[in-house]
Amino acid sequence: MAAPLRPLPRAYAAFIRQLSRERRVRASEAAFVVEGIRACGDLIRSYPNQIRSVVVSSAYLRQEATA
């Protein structure tokens, strides 16, 4: 059985927003944000050991559960 999903802490959500908006943050953290099912799937298949985290919305999970 999979571990239960935890809510995204506000500080981590703010960090993700900074990564997506500010080049200097991406450079200093050596990280970036990937959005979209196809791009994320490609990244997971190609570089699974380099992924720091995966954040998924509850709306997406509900949509996939009914598909």
N, C-alpha and C positions, 0 to 999 in steps of 0.2 A: 504494500500500500504506500502511496506517495505521501510525503510529509505535507501537513496542511500549509496553505499559503498564508504568509504574513502580510499585513498592510505595509505599504511603503512609508518609511519614516519621512517626515517633512524635510529634514535636513538632507536626506538622500535625494528626494525629489528636487530640491533646490539645486543640488550639485548637478543632477542630470540636465536641468534647465540651463545652468551655466555652461556645461559642456556643449550643449547644442547651440548656444548663442555666442560664445566668446572664444575666439581663436587662441588667445593667450592661455586660457584655462585648459583647452585641449592640448596645447603644446607642453604646458607644465606638468600635466597629469599623464601625458603620452596615452591619451584615450580619446574616444569619440563616440557618438551616438549613431546607431543604425536603426532606421524605422522601416516597417513594412514586412509582411510575411515572407515574401520571396527573398529580399535582401538578408533578412535575419536567418532564414533557412540556409541560404548559400554560405553565410558566415559560419554558422554552426557546423555545417558539413566540412568546410575548408580549414577552419582554424579553431577547433573546439578547445584547445588548451590555452588560447589567448583571450578568451572571453572572461571578463570580470563579473558580469552579472547579466541577467535577462529579466526585464520588467515587462509584465503583461497586464493589460487592463482587465478588470472584471467583466466588462462588456464583451471583450474579445473571447474570454473563456466561456461566457454564456452562449455566444454565437457558435463556437466550436462544439459545445456540448450538444446543441440541437441539430448540428449538421450531420 
